[in-house]
Amino acid sequence: MTTSPNPEQNCEDRGGLVGGGRSLPHPGHCPAWCCDCTHHEFDPPGAITHKGSAIIATLYDEYRRLAELHIRAVYWDKPQALIGTDPADLEMPFVEVRGPGSDDAHFDLSPMQARAFAAALLQAADTTDPQLTVTPVALDGGSRTPGTALPTPPA
């Protein structure tokens, strides 16, 4: 997995049209992690999309070719009249996972879903890693409960 040391390197150009809107100077009301902000005039009108820097994960696709997934924080700052048009946990900042092309896979995850997905990936990696000789340690210092991705509290 790679990431850019400078968030601006992975952010879209603010000078062009992006997502049916126009890119404006970075306003002060953006989340601290926002490096690409698009003001939508048409779809949906009055909304602002905030995007963080992309982290690029390299993996194999279904044809065993190397492929990239772009993972970033996103927030649709919508007018009050549009609140409730998406699942409640996507009305707040969420995690976007997508391939680099417009026709590639695209998933949106709540922070809780992203953490559960990451934990499942860690558990599967720990299970399949032939060089793993010790019980993996969770980020909180406890070991993972066998058969789950949940940390066991330290004794």
FENCOR-V827063 format. One record per residue. OMEGA is omega in whole degrees, -180 to 180 (999 if undefined). Layout:
omega=OMEGA
omega=OMEGA
//
This chain:
omega=180
omega=175
omega=-179
omega=177
omega=180
omega=-177
omega=-178
omega=-179
omega=-179
omega=-176
omega=-178
omega=179
omega=-180
omega=-176
omega=-174
omega=177
omega=-179
omega=173
omega=178
omega=-179
omega=178
omega=180
omega=-179
omega=176
omega=-176
omega=-177
omega=-179
omega=-177
omega=179
omega=171
omega=-177
omega=-177
omega=-176
omega=175
omega=176
omega=-175
omega=-177
omega=178
omega=-175
omega=177
omega=-171
omega=-170
omega=-15
omega=-177
omega=177
omega=-180
omega=175
omega=176
omega=176
omega=178
omega=175
omega=179
omega=-179
omega=169
omega=-176
omega=177
omega=178
omega=-179
omega=178
omega=177
omega=-177
omega=179
omega=179
omega=175
omega=177
omega=-180
omega=180
omega=167
omega=177
omega=-176
omega=-179
omega=173
omega=180
omega=175
omega=173
omega=178
omega=-172
omega=173
omega=-177
omega=-178
omega=-179
omega=178
omega=-178
omega=179
omega=176
omega=174
omega=-174
omega=-178
omega=173
omega=175
omega=177
omega=176
omega=-178
omega=-180
omega=178
omega=176
omega=-180
omega=172
omega=-176
omega=-179
omega=-178
omega=179
omega=-178
omega=179
omega=-180
omega=178
omega=173
omega=-178
omega=171
omega=177
omega=179
omega=178
omega=180
omega=179
omega=178
omega=178
omega=179
omega=179
omega=178
omega=177
omega=178
omega=-180
omega=179
omega=178
omega=179
omega=-179
omega=-174
omega=-176
omega=-177
omega=-178
omega=-180
omega=-176
omega=179
omega=176
omega=-180
omega=180
omega=178
omega=-178
omega=-178
omega=178
omega=177
omega=177
omega=-180
omega=177
omega=-180
omega=178
omega=178
omega=175
omega=-176
omega=179
omega=173
omega=-180
omega=178
omega=-178
omega=999
//
